[in-house]
Each structure stands twice: as C-alpha cells, then as structure tokens.
C-alpha cells in the first residue's frame, strides 16, 4: 500500500516532469544530448516496450500497458471526512491486439486480450456513501485478470462486424470516429481520461452484466448510420472464464440493441461531428428492487430504454485532424420501478479541449448527473434522488503522462436522509508505459 509520503514524492516527480515539459517548449528542446527532449516527445514512457512494438508490428501484434493512480478525499459531508481507507487507488491495463490477416492470413480478423489489475475499493463505502460511485476506476484488490478475450470478424468491406468471446458490452465499436454500441459517448465514456464518477461514464439504469461470454453484431452499411445487437451472460464475473455461469444451471442472457446516426454540422472551421444513439435492453433473470427483494419478491423480463447523444458545438481550427473546441453530451435512461432501484436517470455536460493558449491537448470537463429512486423502494431510499456535479481538468504533461485535478459535489449520497451532501477532491495520474 502507498503511504502519504510516497504519494507526495510521486506527485513531486510528476510536477517536475511538468516543469521539464514546459521548459522543452521554452528552450525549443535544446537539452544536452537531446535525451530529455526525446523522453518528453515519446507516446509511451518505455517507447513501445523499448522498441518491441515496432519489431512485432509486421507480425500483426501490438502491446499497450497503462497505469492509473488516483488520490481522493471526502472533505465535507457524506459518511465521514476522517476515514483514510480507499483514498489511494490504482489500476493497470495490459492490452494485446492481433491482426489475424498478418499473423494467420485471415482477412478481416482480429484477436483482442485485455488483462486488468489494481488495488483498493475507493472511498465510497467508508467515506461518501454514494449510490453512483465517485471513483469508477476503483476495481478492488486484484493482481491480474483477463477481463476480455474475443475474436472479431469483419465482412463486406468492414460494413458488418461480428465479435464473440469474453467481452465488455459497454464499448468497442465506432461510427464515423464516435464510440457506439453500447451507451457510448465522445465526452463521457472513460474514467481514466474523462469523468471519474460512474454516473458520467455509463447509464446506471442499464443493468450491464460484468464482462463475460457473449456476442455482438455491428452493422454499419452507410457512413452515418449503424445498428448493433448484443447478448451476454447475465451472471458473468469478470474474474472467471465465464463457462461456469454461462452453460451451467439456470442460465440467463442479457440482450441489448442500439441504433444511431452520426451527422456532421457545417461550420466555418469544418464539420462539427455529432452522435445520436437510442437503445433497448432486456434482462430475463428474476430480480426486484431492494425493498421487494428483501420481502422475497422477484420478477422476470426486465426491460428498459436509453439514449446517449453528443455534439461538437465549436471548432477552433479548420484542420480536420485538430479536435480543439467545445462539445456537449446528454444521456437519459428508464428502468421499471419494481425491478430496479433507480427508475429515471439523466446526465449532461460540456468538454473543451485547448481552452488555454499553448495547452492544445488539455481538456476541461463539466458534468451533472441526476437519478430518481424507485417509489417502491422508499424504505431503503428515503430521499427521492441522488445527483452529482463533477469538474475535472486533464493536463498533458507529456504525450505519455496526464495529471487531472478533480472536484465532485454529491447531493443526497445514497438517497438516505441524514447524510449531508459530500464534497470530494481528487487528483488522477495516467501514464502510458
């Protein structure tokens, strides 16, 4: 476990790197022998596993390793401002992508493996008590689990893609460069680079199962329209292979469909990209909201719907590859009250990249989320709702190192009377190794 002295030391080193990165701009990279300049310009700290990525590219292999560390503290309200448990969390991801054409000669084929590990459950349970969760990156104590292992086959000039194996239903496909299928968002979709609160990463009214065995069909017949359908083990556990819960006992399969359009609006600096998605989900397993479950009741065939939209509003430059500017996002979801604790949810916010001169890759994000609890679970949720406001600023220190100060205000944590609104301060460090 990392103590406060080690944390302060790590942050001091990272801020020194920030100073070095700024010095590189001022002196135009005139360092002795150019070593520091080269380090600051790398896309990863190890330069692609010390050159290994470049050597195996022709074989169709690509490795990526990243590490995220976070410090959070509840400074007002919630359950406690004094408990230290969970203030420091960390996670690490090791990815392997395999081009099946280069390796095996299979046209349009791709293998993907993701291993994840980390430590600490975060400050929600001991300090905040939030229903949503103020740290979506907190994964608990785990050494290294294979959380995704799937094969994808593209056909008909990449218009049809079929993916199957152990997979994550919440992302992985794109339409016109926008994340889709399922509940994607260009500005609120990744807890390692964007918002930390779980409510601003995915819609909590969608009962996505844990990563497990399943299949997705993604159809993109024209550039601006797509349709996707997925099915996955409703009882999955990301730390297991998935075979025990998928093919034994009373198996249930969560299913979801989504369609959307990705229009481009005209502006003087080029097209403004947008994405507008709508989806339906179905969960057949017996369940009930907390109150009814405690009373021994359960219901099958849970069904709900959602929408997720984002739109770039302003573009600073005419360069098609330049993403500086202002964008906005919105989500809404509905789930039946007898089978779910939260019945209505909406969120929205803004992102601005390159707000300050000379900081073209920095990102400012402001988001708000509001969820209404089931009126059939009023014994558990004595308040009608929980809502959160989050503000973060992602600073690019080098291409491989980002630091993000973060502020969250949680209203009615856990939907329980007597728990005052919480203010959570944090800082995230994300490193591509």
C-alpha positions as MATLAB code, in Angstrom:
seq = 'XXXXXXXXXXXXXXXXXXXXXXXXXXXXXXXXXXXXXXXXXXXXXXXXXXXXXXXXXXXXXXXXXXXXXXXXXXXXXXXXXXXXXXXXXXXXXXXXXXXXXXXXXXXXXXXXXXXXXXXXXXXXXXXXXXXXXXXXXXXXXXXXXXXXXXXXXXXXXXXXXXXXXXXXXXXXXXXXXXXXXXXXXXXXXXXXXXXXXXXXXXXXXXXXXXXXXXXXXXXXXXXXXXXXXXXXXXXXXXXXXXXXXXXXXXXXXXXXXXXXXXXXXXXXXXXXXXXXXXXXXXXXXXXXXXXXXXXXXXXXXXXXXXXXXXXXXXXXXXXXXXXXXXXXXXXXXXXXXXXXXXXXXXXXXXXXXXXXXXXXXXXXXXXXXXXXXXXXXXXXXXXXXXXXXXXXXXXXXXXXXXXXXXXXXXXXXXXXXXXXXXXXXXXXXXXXX';
ca = [
       0.000    0.000    0.000;
       1.232    3.501   -0.812;
       1.584    5.824    2.191;
       1.211    9.612    2.113;
       4.989   10.215    1.898;
       5.287    8.005   -1.175;
       2.271    9.701   -2.739;
       3.750   13.165   -2.177;
       7.066   12.000   -3.619;
       5.361   10.615   -6.713;
       3.419   13.839   -7.276;
       6.568   15.926   -6.831;
       8.298   13.881   -9.511;
       5.336   14.274  -11.864;
       5.176   18.022  -11.370;
       8.917   18.154  -12.067;
       8.152   16.402  -15.329;
       5.520   19.060  -15.980;
       8.174   21.741  -15.492;
      10.515   19.892  -17.836;
       7.778   19.640  -20.475;
       7.205   23.385  -20.211;
      10.991   24.007  -20.368;
      11.126   21.986  -23.592;
       8.732   24.456  -25.218;
      10.631   27.496  -23.923;
      14.119   26.348  -24.958;
      12.899   24.660  -28.145;
      14.231   21.315  -26.944;
      17.892   22.332  -26.583;
      18.853   19.813  -23.886;
      22.326   18.274  -23.595;
      22.466   15.293  -25.964;
      18.709   15.653  -26.519;
      17.834   12.848  -24.058;
      15.170   14.751  -22.112;
      13.647   16.174  -25.261;
      13.276   12.684  -26.714;
      11.694   11.408  -23.479;
       9.156   14.235  -23.441;
       8.072   13.539  -27.027;
       7.509    9.800  -26.683;
       3.977    8.430  -26.946;
       4.780    5.946  -24.173;
       7.289    6.039  -21.335;
       9.059    2.846  -22.464;
       8.880    3.870  -26.142;
       6.702    0.922  -27.121;
       8.172   -1.647  -24.731;
      11.709   -0.485  -25.580;
      11.084   -0.864  -29.292;
       9.338   -4.256  -29.093;
       6.120   -2.903  -30.642;
       7.995   -1.731  -33.731;
       9.688   -5.114  -34.108;
       6.463   -7.152  -33.954;
       4.207   -4.787  -35.949;
       4.834   -6.687  -39.183;
       3.627   -9.847  -37.423;
       0.333   -8.158  -36.533;
       0.989   -7.800  -32.794;
       0.569   -4.635  -30.720;
       1.074   -4.260  -26.949;
      -0.113   -1.435  -24.699;
       0.412   -1.037  -20.960;
      -1.062    1.810  -18.914;
      -1.224    2.710  -15.234;
      -3.714    4.976  -13.466;
      -3.299    6.201   -9.899;
      -5.814    8.281   -8.017;
      -5.962   10.089   -4.706;
      -9.408   11.173   -3.440;
     -10.590   12.615   -0.150;
     -14.048   13.463    1.111;
     -13.582   16.917    2.634;
     -17.198   17.656    3.592;
     -20.372   15.699    4.435;
     -21.018   12.135    3.377;
     -20.408    9.329    5.863;
     -17.033   10.527    7.160;
     -14.289   13.028    6.409;
     -11.706   11.292    8.632;
     -11.522    7.699    7.384;
      -8.421    7.136    5.297;
      -9.414    3.810    3.736;
      -9.587    3.851   -0.030;
      -8.102    7.301   -0.583;
      -5.350    5.901   -2.812;
      -6.380    3.591   -5.663;
      -4.538    2.245   -8.660;
      -5.237    0.218  -11.773;
      -3.187   -1.156  -14.632;
      -4.218   -2.455  -18.056;
      -2.235   -4.670  -20.421;
      -3.657   -4.934  -23.942;
      -2.700   -7.221  -26.806;
      -4.201   -6.730  -30.270;
      -3.545   -9.278  -33.012;
      -4.150   -8.662  -36.715;
      -5.326  -12.090  -37.883;
      -4.537  -11.283  -41.522;
      -0.856  -10.582  -40.823;
      -0.443  -13.451  -38.378;
      -2.694  -16.164  -39.826;
      -3.787  -14.877  -43.222;
      -7.433  -14.441  -42.139;
      -8.822  -11.409  -43.972;
     -10.731   -9.042  -41.646;
      -9.907  -10.979  -38.475;
      -8.799   -9.549  -35.125;
      -7.985  -11.017  -31.703;
      -8.012   -8.882  -28.564;
      -6.893   -9.637  -24.991;
      -7.193   -7.263  -22.025;
      -5.699   -8.010  -18.603;
      -6.570   -5.730  -15.691;
      -5.377   -5.376  -12.125;
      -5.464   -2.872   -9.310;
      -5.805   -2.157   -5.627;
      -8.358   -0.594   -3.254;
     -12.137   -0.243   -3.474;
     -12.070    3.541   -3.151;
     -13.700    5.900   -0.652;
     -17.396    5.331   -1.419;
     -18.174    2.729    1.248;
     -16.138    4.205    4.130;
     -16.450    7.927    3.420;
     -19.042    9.040    0.853;
     -21.864    6.510    0.603;
     -22.724    7.436   -2.981;
     -25.103    5.261   -4.995;
     -23.358    6.195   -8.241;
     -19.750    5.890   -7.085;
     -17.204    8.703   -7.109;
     -14.382    6.527   -8.483;
     -15.277    4.340  -11.452;
     -11.647    3.244  -11.757;
     -11.538    1.598   -8.303;
     -11.517   -2.128   -9.062;
     -10.631   -3.643   -5.697;
      -7.589   -5.731   -4.887;
      -6.771   -7.872   -7.918;
      -3.409   -8.934   -9.276;
      -4.114   -9.507  -12.973;
      -7.318  -10.880  -14.509;
      -8.072  -11.493  -18.180;
     -11.258   -9.435  -18.424;
     -11.618   -9.519  -22.214;
     -10.653  -12.186  -24.726;
     -12.504  -12.103  -28.021;
     -12.326  -12.572  -31.764;
     -13.823  -10.165  -34.298;
     -14.519  -10.845  -37.954;
     -15.167   -8.014  -40.413;
     -17.034   -8.687  -43.658;
     -18.441   -6.856  -46.660;
     -15.799   -4.133  -46.733;
     -15.961   -3.670  -42.915;
     -19.675   -2.877  -43.014;
     -20.537   -5.942  -40.904;
     -18.575   -6.991  -37.814;
     -19.195  -10.000  -35.580;
     -17.460  -10.178  -32.202;
     -17.652  -13.115  -29.769;
     -15.849  -14.361  -26.670;
     -15.351  -12.814  -23.245;
     -16.255   -9.186  -23.849;
     -17.321   -5.825  -22.442;
     -20.735   -4.728  -23.740;
     -20.156   -1.046  -22.948;
     -17.829   -0.144  -25.809;
     -15.564   -1.108  -28.642;
     -17.193   -0.025  -31.902;
     -17.094    3.269  -33.773;
     -19.229    5.031  -36.343;
     -17.533    7.987  -38.065;
     -14.992    8.029  -35.260;
     -17.621    8.207  -32.491;
     -17.790    5.484  -29.783;
     -21.017    3.482  -30.100;
     -22.524    0.166  -29.060;
     -23.460    0.348  -26.321;
     -24.205    3.589  -24.395;
     -21.104    5.279  -25.806;
     -20.160    8.936  -25.571;
     -17.368   11.012  -27.081;
     -17.021   13.152  -23.938;
     -18.158   10.957  -21.018;
     -17.026    7.383  -21.514;
     -13.600    6.717  -19.941;
     -12.779    7.012  -16.239;
      -9.023    7.057  -16.895;
      -9.086   10.194  -19.082;
     -12.519   11.805  -18.644;
     -15.014   11.937  -15.748;
     -14.325    9.798  -12.666;
     -17.887    9.446  -11.385;
     -19.576    6.250  -12.590;
     -22.755    8.161  -13.476;
     -20.795   10.099  -16.102;
     -19.222    7.010  -17.627;
     -22.285    4.838  -18.258;
     -26.026    4.995  -17.677;
     -26.797    3.353  -14.270;
     -30.339    2.363  -15.325;
     -28.860   -0.156  -17.788;
     -28.088   -3.393  -15.882;
     -24.968   -4.243  -17.866;
     -23.578   -7.608  -16.719;
     -19.931   -7.959  -15.767;
     -17.522   -8.890  -18.564;
     -18.374  -12.403  -19.688;
     -19.164  -14.665  -22.617;
     -21.292  -13.126  -25.320;
     -21.557  -11.942  -28.911;
     -22.207   -8.656  -30.734;
     -23.232   -7.938  -34.322;
     -22.403   -4.436  -35.573;
     -23.789   -3.283  -38.939;
     -22.617   -0.011  -40.498;
     -23.981   -0.029  -44.079;
     -23.566    3.701  -44.654;
     -21.082    6.144  -43.182;
     -23.503    7.964  -40.857;
     -25.828    5.146  -39.640;
     -25.301    1.925  -37.695;
     -27.215   -0.846  -35.923;
     -25.878   -3.176  -33.217;
     -27.259   -6.111  -31.250;
     -25.560   -7.909  -28.373;
     -26.169  -10.789  -25.999;
     -24.132  -11.800  -22.950;
     -24.178  -13.953  -19.824;
     -26.291  -12.087  -17.231;
     -24.458  -13.797  -14.329;
     -20.923  -13.136  -15.556;
     -17.951  -12.484  -13.265;
     -15.010  -10.731  -14.954;
     -12.540  -12.675  -12.774;
     -13.794  -16.022  -14.090;
     -13.575  -17.611  -17.542;
     -17.366  -17.426  -17.913;
     -18.059  -21.059  -18.769;
     -19.291  -21.966  -15.264;
     -22.116  -19.400  -15.279;
     -22.958  -19.463  -18.995;
     -23.510  -23.163  -19.567;
     -24.467  -24.483  -16.136;
     -27.600  -24.230  -14.044;
     -30.343  -21.725  -14.766;
     -28.592  -19.573  -17.364;
     -29.908  -16.144  -18.340;
     -28.725  -13.883  -21.121;
     -28.851  -10.099  -21.104;
     -29.592   -8.645  -24.548;
     -29.390   -5.136  -25.963;
     -29.932   -3.390  -29.282;
     -28.851    0.092  -30.335;
     -29.070    2.244  -33.430;
     -27.817    5.727  -34.128;
     -26.732    8.378  -36.577;
     -23.529   10.422  -36.690;
     -24.268   13.671  -38.571;
     -21.791   16.442  -39.284;
     -22.966   20.047  -38.971;
     -21.445   22.756  -41.124;
     -19.236   25.468  -39.628;
     -16.591   27.892  -40.864;
     -13.836   25.668  -39.432;
     -15.124   22.451  -40.885;
     -17.717   19.819  -39.947;
     -18.909   19.544  -36.345;
     -19.199   15.847  -35.504;
     -22.184   14.529  -33.556;
     -23.587   11.157  -32.484;
     -27.197   10.347  -31.519;
     -27.889    6.893  -30.112;
     -31.008    5.111  -28.819;
     -31.233    1.615  -27.376;
     -33.397   -1.045  -25.708;
     -32.297   -3.719  -23.248;
     -33.841   -6.934  -21.875;
     -32.854   -8.889  -18.761;
     -34.832  -12.136  -18.181;
     -33.364  -13.155  -14.810;
     -35.636  -12.945  -11.729;
     -34.946   -9.827   -9.642;
     -36.565   -6.951   -7.771;
     -35.669   -3.593   -6.278;
     -34.089   -3.685   -2.813;
     -37.311   -3.431   -0.783;
     -39.194   -6.073   -2.775;
     -36.192   -8.401   -2.817;
     -35.966   -8.166    0.981;
     -39.635   -9.157    1.077;
     -38.897  -12.242   -1.032;
     -40.485  -10.985   -4.257;
     -38.945  -11.215   -7.717;
     -39.956  -10.528  -11.298;
     -38.698  -11.659  -14.678;
     -38.363   -9.969  -18.053;
     -36.930   -6.624  -17.022;
     -36.906   -4.139  -19.926;
     -35.796   -0.531  -20.344;
     -34.553    2.029  -22.837;
     -31.910    4.743  -23.067;
     -30.431    7.438  -25.260;
     -26.971    8.962  -25.452;
     -26.073   11.991  -27.558;
     -23.047   14.192  -28.060;
     -22.306   17.053  -30.399;
     -19.317   19.272  -31.114;
     -20.529   22.865  -30.902;
     -17.454   24.860  -31.822;
     -14.188   24.026  -33.578;
     -11.163   26.278  -33.121;
      -9.280   25.381  -36.293;
     -10.064   24.265  -39.822;
      -7.585   21.374  -39.713;
      -9.622   18.174  -39.977;
      -7.280   16.377  -37.546;
      -7.495   19.146  -34.919;
     -10.047   18.357  -32.176;
      -9.750   21.591  -30.202;
     -13.082   23.144  -29.350;
     -16.292   22.824  -27.359;
     -18.532   19.760  -27.219;
     -21.624   18.752  -25.251;
     -23.240   15.452  -24.229;
     -26.559   14.148  -22.824;
     -27.848   10.802  -21.550;
     -31.260    9.544  -20.403;
     -32.414    6.151  -19.170;
     -35.567    4.472  -17.868;
     -35.935    1.211  -15.922;
     -39.101   -0.288  -14.285;
     -39.519    0.570  -10.592;
     -40.414   -2.924   -9.351;
     -37.193   -4.464  -10.654;
     -34.722   -1.593  -10.265;
     -33.630    0.790   -7.514;
     -33.224    3.690   -9.957;
     -36.001    4.336  -12.455;
     -35.105    7.600  -14.201;
     -31.658    8.982  -14.930;
     -30.230   11.827  -16.939;
     -26.834   13.453  -17.287;
     -25.261   16.171  -19.373;
     -22.281   18.441  -19.617;
     -19.559   20.032  -21.670;
     -15.958   19.423  -22.685;
     -13.486   21.983  -24.000;
     -10.149   20.895  -25.447;
      -7.426   23.522  -25.765;
      -9.106   26.197  -23.668;
      -5.827   27.938  -22.797;
      -3.230   29.226  -25.229;
      -0.347   26.811  -25.692;
      -2.214   23.937  -23.993;
      -3.828   22.400  -27.082;
      -4.260   18.882  -25.664;
      -5.559   19.838  -22.212;
      -9.230   19.102  -21.560;
     -11.738   20.778  -19.231;
     -14.860   18.766  -18.421;
     -18.014   19.774  -16.540;
     -20.787   17.220  -15.978;
     -24.010   16.824  -13.994;
     -25.986   13.629  -13.339;
     -29.342   13.058  -11.610;
     -31.018    9.758  -10.760;
     -34.509    9.185   -9.300;
     -35.004    6.224   -6.957;
     -37.910    3.803   -7.231;
     -41.007    4.788   -5.256;
     -41.396    1.075   -4.493;
     -38.074    1.078   -2.619;
     -38.784    4.018   -0.325;
     -37.841    2.072    2.808;
     -34.257    1.840    1.558;
     -34.036    5.138   -0.304;
     -35.533    7.719    1.995;
     -34.572   10.550   -0.362;
     -36.052   10.744   -3.853;
     -32.794   11.161   -5.744;
     -29.023   11.408   -5.844;
     -27.253   13.920   -8.059;
     -23.626   14.824   -8.699;
     -21.667   17.678  -10.215;
     -18.126   16.976  -11.421;
     -15.407   19.227  -12.811;
     -12.013   17.952  -13.994;
      -9.051   19.386  -15.872;
      -6.849   16.905  -17.742;
      -3.338   18.311  -18.216;
      -0.970   16.751  -20.735;
       2.460   16.770  -19.090;
       3.963   14.666  -21.868;
       2.154   12.558  -24.501;
       2.508    9.597  -22.116;
       1.672   11.345  -18.812;
      -1.504   13.197  -17.850;
      -2.500   14.729  -14.491;
      -6.141   15.574  -13.742;
      -7.344   17.524  -10.679;
     -10.975   16.615   -9.967;
     -13.847   18.058   -7.914;
     -17.166   16.336   -7.197;
     -20.247   17.531   -5.317;
     -22.616   14.708   -4.317;
     -26.165   15.639   -3.305;
     -28.140   13.125   -1.170;
     -25.404   10.433   -1.117;
     -27.032    7.004   -1.330;
     -30.510    8.536   -1.241;
     -30.528    8.366    2.562;
     -31.833   11.050    4.920;
     -29.368   12.292    7.499;
     -26.332   12.016    5.224;
     -25.277   15.516    4.207;
     -24.043   16.480    0.767;
     -20.422   15.490    0.132;
     -17.537   17.324   -1.500;
     -14.790   15.099   -2.892;
     -11.411   16.373   -4.066;
      -9.018   14.235   -6.070;
      -6.104   14.055   -8.473;
      -5.574   11.390  -11.135;
      -2.282   10.437  -12.775;
      -2.457    8.434  -16.004;
       0.710    7.011  -17.554;
       1.132    5.075  -20.809;
       4.002    2.724  -20.125;
];
